[in-house]
């Protein structure tokens, strides 16, 4: 039989660079070095929200000065393989759809593997997929083959999105059992802010690389792919895991009662997905995101068509405006979209942090109640011409949209425990994929239906916001029925020990020895540099967003 010393010796054999055991540290490690690692990845993959910045330049990649249209007999799918005419924006928009499909599916499929392999390996593979997707897309743009772009960014990049999105969840929750909402809010805030950095950076790069014979997108994709690859790999190698049983100094877990919504025990992934709590939470996230993402997709035309000339001090309706007037209000609407992005980012941190104090269930109850009120009263402020009130209402709605993403991981940890929360979160993220389809479809088809019935442009959105308000009522009811899981669903101590063995976690026999080898006290300089790396680009992007949003308030 192997002695305890032999076990320790085997545990201390030098593991591979991507090994999960290489990421464990002892009690003196500064846990505030972990959120910057998560932000380094989320700020990169958050560019998925900003991909529309490429559509107009790519729609003129062949014609350069104006689009070269494909022959009339070319079908929609044939255009994916055409190399001598420009792509339609509607065809390129499939990249955005593939992002959400593969984000959800990859997170669901590989969430369990992530728990065993660890965040470093998952983050590294996410970097290869996301950064590599840009390289493949650059080749597709160079050859002018849209199917290669869809494969590179949409499929392979979408897989990187899924793995990158969930890689920090269980890590941060284990480091911050006393501030679950705050920790996940910090990471997911980065996903919301990624486009505010990536979109203006892409614009700068395209202008720099553009020539009389090129729109500069190929070089921009190569440059962004290199930047994201390096940044994400840096984040992946900065991940650290606490030893099992670690807890913040002076903090004691709440003693869970039978009716408590926060458990100290753990539910296995395969069991969690069979509980009604999981599917109620799936519906809660789906309905919250559907209501938000649907409006986010039509924010610019909605403001322009509802207020029209009022945005520039005129009285004309949208159809009566001149081309120059429409250009003016389009600029103002861009500020509205930027302002919504700011609310989205700030809401991810604010609401998730607030949930640490008022509970996750009450936070979602506020989302649905306040959202219902704001959606229901929005047509009134629109009819009365209260632009500022209208803008503020949708800003708050979008803050709760972002808050829903950042709060759900902590909600899952409360209900199902922390052992497999990353994998469970991966399965639940399929709700995002569903909402990414439901929201735009509901909004766009309702809008088209209203316009086909010759409803004035300013009035077509009333029925849309009422439908969204109705979805929030259903979400409120689903959240109301969420209760603690029954005792029979929790893993026994023996089952938990087996799961931790499968997950390559450190045993009690080796924990002390590993701590002596890899534990260290971080310096103030390390702390400052780690946060500067993520804060400088984030502040730059947010400042540009604020400048754009201020146009709306002039």
GUDREN-415486 format. One line per 3 residues: number of its first residue (from 1); their letters; for each residue x, y, z of C-alpha. Coordinates in steps of 0.5 Angstrom, whole numbers, plus 500, padded with zeros to 3 digits. Layout:
BEGIN
NUM> a> X:Y:Z ~ ... $
This chain:
BEGIN
1> xxx> 500:500:500 ~ 503:507:498 ~ 505:511:504 $
4> xxx> 502:518:506 ~ 509:521:504 ~ 509:517:497 $
7> xxx> 502:520:496 ~ 505:527:497 ~ 511:526:493 $
10> xxx> 507:524:487 ~ 502:530:488 ~ 508:534:488 $
13> xxx> 511:532:481 ~ 511:537:476 ~ 505:538:473 $
16> xxx> 504:540:466 ~ 503:548:465 ~ 495:547:464 $
19> xxx> 494:542:469 ~ 489:544:474 ~ 493:542:480 $
22> xxx> 498:547:477 ~ 493:553:479 ~ 492:551:487 $
25> xxx> 495:556:492 ~ 495:556:499 ~ 492:561:504 $
28> xxx> 496:567:503 ~ 495:568:496 ~ 491:575:495 $
31> xxx> 484:573:492 ~ 483:580:489 ~ 488:578:483 $
34> xxx> 483:573:481 ~ 478:578:478 ~ 483:581:473 $
37> xxx> 485:574:470 ~ 477:573:469 ~ 476:580:466 $
40> xxx> 482:579:461 ~ 478:574:458 ~ 471:577:458 $
43> xxx> 474:584:456 ~ 476:580:449 ~ 470:575:448 $
46> xxx> 465:581:449 ~ 467:584:443 ~ 462:579:440 $
49> xxx> 457:585:442 ~ 461:589:437 ~ 462:585:431 $
52> xxx> 457:589:427 ~ 462:595:426 ~ 465:590:421 $
55> xxx> 458:590:417 ~ 458:596:413 ~ 466:596:411 $
58> xxx> 465:588:409 ~ 459:590:405 ~ 464:594:400 $
61> xxx> 470:590:401 ~ 469:588:393 ~ 466:595:391 $
64> xxx> 471:599:395 ~ 467:605:394 ~ 460:602:394 $
67> xxx> 457:595:394 ~ 458:591:388 ~ 451:587:388 $
70> xxx> 451:579:386 ~ 447:577:380 ~ 439:577:382 $
73> xxx> 439:569:381 ~ 444:568:386 ~ 440:565:392 $
76> xxx> 442:567:399 ~ 446:561:401 ~ 449:561:394 $
79> xxx> 452:568:396 ~ 456:565:402 ~ 461:562:396 $
82> xxx> 461:568:392 ~ 467:571:391 ~ 466:577:386 $
85> xxx> 460:581:389 ~ 459:584:396 ~ 456:580:402 $
88> xxx> 449:583:404 ~ 449:585:412 ~ 443:580:413 $
91> xxx> 448:574:411 ~ 454:577:415 ~ 449:577:421 $
94> xxx> 449:570:421 ~ 455:571:425 ~ 452:574:431 $
97> xxx> 447:568:431 ~ 452:563:431 ~ 455:566:437 $
100> xxx> 449:565:441 ~ 448:558:439 ~ 455:556:440 $
103> xxx> 456:560:446 ~ 450:556:449 ~ 452:549:446 $
106> xxx> 459:549:448 ~ 458:551:455 ~ 453:546:456 $
109> xxx> 457:540:453 ~ 464:542:456 ~ 462:545:462 $
112> xxx> 463:538:466 ~ 470:538:463 ~ 472:545:465 $
115> xxx> 470:543:472 ~ 475:537:472 ~ 480:540:467 $
118> xxx> 480:547:471 ~ 480:554:469 ~ 487:555:466 $
121> xxx> 486:550:461 ~ 479:552:459 ~ 481:559:458 $
124> xxx> 487:557:454 ~ 483:553:449 ~ 478:559:449 $
127> xxx> 484:564:447 ~ 486:559:441 ~ 478:559:439 $
130> xxx> 477:566:440 ~ 483:569:437 ~ 484:563:432 $
133> xxx> 477:565:429 ~ 479:572:428 ~ 485:569:424 $
136> xxx> 481:564:420 ~ 476:569:418 ~ 481:574:416 $
139> xxx> 483:568:411 ~ 475:568:409 ~ 475:575:408 $
142> xxx> 482:575:404 ~ 479:570:399 ~ 472:573:400 $
145> xxx> 468:567:402 ~ 463:568:407 ~ 462:561:409 $
148> xxx> 470:561:412 ~ 468:567:416 ~ 462:564:419 $
151> xxx> 466:558:421 ~ 472:562:424 ~ 468:567:428 $
154> xxx> 461:564:428 ~ 463:557:430 ~ 470:556:432 $
157> xxx> 470:563:436 ~ 463:561:439 ~ 466:555:442 $
160> xxx> 471:560:445 ~ 466:565:447 ~ 462:559:451 $
163> xxx> 469:556:454 ~ 471:563:456 ~ 465:566:459 $
166> xxx> 464:560:464 ~ 471:559:465 ~ 472:564:471 $
169> xxx> 465:562:474 ~ 466:557:479 ~ 473:560:481 $
172> xxx> 471:566:483 ~ 465:563:487 ~ 470:559:491 $
175> xxx> 475:565:492 ~ 469:569:494 ~ 464:565:498 $
178> xxx> 462:572:502 ~ 461:576:496 ~ 459:571:490 $
181> xxx> 455:576:487 ~ 460:582:487 ~ 465:577:484 $
184> xxx> 461:574:478 ~ 459:581:477 ~ 466:584:476 $
187> xxx> 467:578:471 ~ 461:579:467 ~ 462:586:467 $
190> xxx> 468:585:463 ~ 463:581:457 ~ 459:587:457 $
193> xxx> 464:592:456 ~ 468:588:451 ~ 465:591:445 $
196> xxx> 466:598:448 ~ 473:597:447 ~ 473:593:441 $
199> xxx> 469:597:437 ~ 472:603:437 ~ 479:600:437 $
202> xxx> 477:596:430 ~ 474:603:427 ~ 481:606:429 $
205> xxx> 485:599:426 ~ 480:599:419 ~ 482:607:418 $
208> xxx> 489:605:419 ~ 490:599:414 ~ 485:602:409 $
211> xxx> 488:603:402 ~ 484:605:395 ~ 484:598:394 $
214> xxx> 482:595:401 ~ 477:597:406 ~ 483:594:411 $
217> xxx> 478:589:415 ~ 483:583:413 ~ 489:586:417 $
220> xxx> 484:589:423 ~ 482:582:424 ~ 489:579:424 $
223> xxx> 491:585:429 ~ 485:584:433 ~ 486:576:433 $
226> xxx> 493:577:436 ~ 491:582:441 ~ 486:578:444 $
229> xxx> 490:571:443 ~ 495:574:448 ~ 491:578:453 $
232> xxx> 487:571:454 ~ 493:567:455 ~ 495:572:460 $
235> xxx> 488:571:463 ~ 488:564:463 ~ 495:563:466 $
238> xxx> 493:568:472 ~ 488:564:474 ~ 489:561:481 $
241> xxx> 484:556:485 ~ 484:556:493 ~ 485:549:496 $
244> xxx> 479:545:498 ~ 476:548:505 ~ 479:555:504 $
247> xxx> 475:560:507 ~ 476:568:508 ~ 479:570:514 $
250> xxx> 474:571:519 ~ 468:569:515 ~ 464:563:517 $
253> xxx> 459:560:512 ~ 451:561:514 ~ 448:555:517 $
256> xxx> 443:553:512 ~ 436:551:515 ~ 431:547:511 $
259> xxx> 428:553:508 ~ 434:557:507 ~ 436:559:499 $
262> xxx> 443:558:500 ~ 446:551:501 ~ 453:549:504 $
265> xxx> 452:542:500 ~ 453:540:493 ~ 448:537:488 $
268> xxx> 451:533:482 ~ 451:536:475 ~ 447:530:472 $
271> xxx> 442:531:478 ~ 441:538:478 ~ 439:538:471 $
274> xxx> 433:534:473 ~ 430:538:478 ~ 425:543:477 $
277> xxx> 429:549:480 ~ 434:548:475 ~ 428:549:469 $
280> xxx> 425:555:473 ~ 432:558:473 ~ 433:557:466 $
283> xxx> 426:560:464 ~ 428:566:469 ~ 434:567:465 $
286> xxx> 431:566:458 ~ 425:571:460 ~ 429:576:463 $
289> xxx> 434:576:457 ~ 429:576:452 ~ 426:582:454 $
292> xxx> 432:586:454 ~ 436:583:448 ~ 429:584:444 $
295> xxx> 429:592:445 ~ 437:592:445 ~ 437:590:438 $
298> xxx> 432:595:436 ~ 434:601:440 ~ 436:606:435 $
301> xxx> 430:605:430 ~ 426:605:436 ~ 428:612:439 $
304> xxx> 428:615:432 ~ 421:613:430 ~ 418:614:436 $
307> xxx> 421:621:437 ~ 423:623:430 ~ 423:631:430 $
310> xxx> 423:632:437 ~ 430:630:438 ~ 432:636:434 $
313> xxx> 427:641:436 ~ 422:640:430 ~ 415:637:430 $
316> xxx> 416:633:424 ~ 414:625:424 ~ 419:620:422 $
319> xxx> 417:620:415 ~ 417:627:414 ~ 424:628:416 $
322> xxx> 429:630:411 ~ 435:626:409 ~ 440:631:413 $
325> xxx> 435:631:419 ~ 435:623:419 ~ 442:624:419 $
328> xxx> 442:628:425 ~ 437:624:429 ~ 441:617:427 $
331> xxx> 447:621:431 ~ 443:622:437 ~ 440:615:437 $
334> xxx> 447:612:437 ~ 448:616:443 ~ 442:612:446 $
337> xxx> 445:606:444 ~ 452:608:447 ~ 448:610:454 $
340> xxx> 444:603:454 ~ 451:600:453 ~ 453:603:459 $
343> xxx> 447:602:463 ~ 448:594:461 ~ 455:594:464 $
346> xxx> 454:598:470 ~ 448:594:472 ~ 452:587:471 $
349> xxx> 456:590:477 ~ 451:594:481 ~ 445:588:481 $
352> xxx> 450:582:482 ~ 453:586:488 ~ 446:588:491 $
355> xxx> 444:581:491 ~ 449:579:496 ~ 445:583:501 $
358> xxx> 438:582:499 ~ 438:575:496 ~ 438:573:489 $
361> xxx> 431:571:489 ~ 429:578:491 ~ 434:581:486 $
364> xxx> 430:577:480 ~ 423:579:483 ~ 425:587:483 $
367> xxx> 428:585:476 ~ 421:583:474 ~ 417:588:478 $
370> xxx> 420:594:476 ~ 421:592:469 ~ 414:590:468 $
373> xxx> 412:598:471 ~ 418:601:466 ~ 415:597:460 $
376> xxx> 408:598:461 ~ 409:606:462 ~ 414:607:457 $
379> xxx> 408:608:451 ~ 406:614:456 ~ 412:617:456 $
382> xxx> 413:617:449 ~ 406:619:447 ~ 407:625:452 $
385> xxx> 414:627:449 ~ 418:626:455 ~ 425:624:452 $
388> xxx> 429:624:458 ~ 424:619:462 ~ 424:615:456 $
391> xxx> 431:614:456 ~ 432:613:463 ~ 427:608:463 $
394> xxx> 430:603:458 ~ 437:605:461 ~ 434:602:468 $
397> xxx> 431:596:464 ~ 438:594:460 ~ 441:595:467 $
400> xxx> 437:589:469 ~ 438:585:463 ~ 446:586:465 $
403> xxx> 444:584:472 ~ 441:578:470 ~ 447:575:467 $
406> xxx> 452:577:473 ~ 447:574:478 ~ 445:568:475 $
409> xxx> 451:564:477 ~ 451:566:484 ~ 444:564:484 $
412> xxx> 446:557:482 ~ 451:557:487 ~ 446:558:492 $
415> xxx> 441:553:490 ~ 446:547:488 ~ 452:549:492 $
418> xxx> 459:551:489 ~ 462:544:487 ~ 460:543:480 $
421> xxx> 457:550:479 ~ 461:552:473 ~ 458:546:469 $
424> xxx> 451:547:472 ~ 452:554:469 ~ 454:552:463 $
427> xxx> 448:548:462 ~ 444:554:464 ~ 447:558:459 $
430> xxx> 443:555:453 ~ 437:560:456 ~ 442:565:453 $
433> xxx> 442:562:446 ~ 434:561:446 ~ 433:568:448 $
436> xxx> 438:570:443 ~ 433:567:438 ~ 426:569:441 $
439> xxx> 428:576:443 ~ 429:579:436 ~ 424:574:433 $
442> xxx> 418:577:437 ~ 421:584:436 ~ 422:584:429 $
445> xxx> 416:580:427 ~ 411:584:431 ~ 414:591:428 $
448> xxx> 414:588:421 ~ 406:586:422 ~ 405:593:425 $
451> xxx> 408:596:419 ~ 404:592:414 ~ 398:594:418 $
454> xxx> 400:601:416 ~ 401:603:424 ~ 405:609:424 $
457> xxx> 412:608:426 ~ 411:612:432 ~ 406:607:435 $
460> xxx> 409:600:433 ~ 413:600:439 ~ 407:600:444 $
463> xxx> 405:593:443 ~ 412:590:443 ~ 413:593:450 $
466> xxx> 407:590:452 ~ 409:584:450 ~ 415:584:454 $
469> xxx> 412:586:460 ~ 408:580:459 ~ 414:576:459 $
472> xxx> 416:579:465 ~ 410:577:469 ~ 411:570:467 $
475> xxx> 418:570:469 ~ 416:573:476 ~ 412:567:477 $
478> xxx> 417:562:475 ~ 422:566:480 ~ 416:566:486 $
481> xxx> 416:558:485 ~ 424:557:486 ~ 425:553:493 $
484> xxx> 431:550:496 ~ 432:543:493 ~ 430:537:497 $
487> xxx> 435:533:501 ~ 435:527:497 ~ 439:531:491 $
490> xxx> 445:533:495 ~ 451:529:494 ~ 453:525:500 $
493> xxx> 460:526:503 ~ 463:519:500 ~ 460:522:493 $
496> xxx> 463:529:494 ~ 470:526:495 ~ 469:521:489 $
499> xxx> 467:528:485 ~ 473:532:488 ~ 478:526:486 $
502> xxx> 475:526:479 ~ 476:533:479 ~ 483:533:481 $
505> xxx> 483:537:487 ~ 488:537:492 ~ 487:532:498 $
508> xxx> 488:533:505 ~ 494:529:505 ~ 498:534:500 $
511> xxx> 494:541:501 ~ 500:543:506 ~ 506:540:502 $
514> xxx> 503:544:496 ~ 502:550:500 ~ 509:550:502 $
517> xxx> 511:550:495 ~ 506:554:491 ~ 504:559:496 $
520> xxx> 506:566:496 ~ 504:573:499 ~ 503:578:493 $
523> xxx> 506:584:493 ~ 503:591:492 ~ 506:592:485 $
526> xxx> 503:586:483 ~ 496:588:485 ~ 497:595:482 $
529> xxx> 499:592:475 ~ 494:586:475 ~ 488:591:475 $
532> xxx> 491:597:471 ~ 492:592:465 ~ 484:591:465 $
535> xxx> 482:598:468 ~ 486:602:463 ~ 483:599:456 $
538> xxx> 476:599:460 ~ 476:606:462 ~ 478:608:455 $
541> xxx> 472:604:452 ~ 467:607:457 ~ 470:614:456 $
544> xxx> 468:614:449 ~ 461:611:450 ~ 460:617:455 $
547> xxx> 462:622:450 ~ 457:618:445 ~ 452:618:450 $
550> xxx> 453:626:452 ~ 450:627:445 ~ 443:625:447 $
553> xx> 443:630:453 ~ 445:636:449 $
